[in-house]
């Protein structure tokens, strides 16, 4: 099962929609290249108590 969430690219500022694999756990971390500027972002995914998903991102060093 997948759901969608968004993050803001740290490099170009675009809002990016990404699918969340809910079967991968309540806490996830992975690197994804921005589809607009190709800059790698570290994506942090966390499940909230109400069933929603929260994403944070930062530039990959």
C-alpha positions in Angstrom: 0.0 0.0 0.0 1.3 3.5 -0.9 0.3 7.0 0.0 1.6 10.3 -1.3 3.4 13.1 0.7 5.4 16.1 -0.3 8.8 17.7 0.6 10.5 20.9 -0.5 13.8 20.4 -2.4 16.6 22.1 -0.4 18.3 23.1 -3.6 15.6 24.5 -6.0 12.7 25.0 -3.6 10.2 23.0 -5.7 7.5 21.0 -3.9 8.0 17.3 -4.7 5.3 14.7 -4.4 6.7 11.2 -3.4 4.9 7.9 -2.7 5.3 6.5 0.7 5.5 2.7 1.1 3.5 2.2 4.3 4.8 -1.4 4.6 8.4 -0.1 5.1 7.7 1.0 8.7 6.8 4.1 10.7 10.3 5.7 10.4 12.1 5.7 7.1 15.1 7.5 5.7 16.4 7.4 2.1 18.1 9.5 -0.6 16.2 10.7 -3.6 17.3 13.0 -6.4 15.0 15.9 -7.1 13.2 15.3 -10.4 13.5 19.0 -11.2 17.1 19.9 -10.5 18.7 16.4 -9.8 20.1 17.5 -6.5 20.2 14.6 -3.9 18.0 15.0 -0.9 17.9 12.9 2.3 14.2 12.2 3.0 13.0 11.5 6.5 9.6 9.9 6.8 7.6 9.5 10.0 4.1 8.2 10.7 2.0 10.5 12.9 -0.4 9.1 15.6 -3.4 10.2 13.5 -2.3 8.0 10.6 -0.8 10.9 8.4 2.8 11.0 7.3 5.3 13.7 7.9 8.3 14.3 5.6 11.5 16.4 6.3 14.4 16.7 3.8 17.9 18.1 3.7 20.7 18.2 1.2 22.8 15.1 1.0 26.4 16.1 2.1 
